[in-house]
Amino acid sequence: MADTIAETVDLLYAIDQEKLTPDQLISLGAALASLAQAERLAEIEEHLRRIHQVLNGWAMKATMEVGR
């Protein structure tokens, strides 16, 4: 997903903003804001995945210790 976001940002920054109408500039700004939000959500998802891995590891360790 991160590659897609980066590629889309690159495409949007390649647009010649001087040729855009005011409405197109507003849309471009909204698109960039949405991409920034998507990038932040991807970062949050990665952090949650790591937390899940740690908690899952702890749960497995606890299960193994109880079984002894």
Number of C-alpha atoms within 10 A of each C-alpha: 9 11 8 11 15 14 12 15 15 11 10 15 12 9 11 8 13 8 9 13 10 11 9 12 14 12 13 17 13 12 15 16 12 12 17 15 12 15 17 12 12 15 13 12 12 12 12 12 12 12 12 12 12 12 12 12 12 12 12 12 12 11 11 10 9 8 7 5
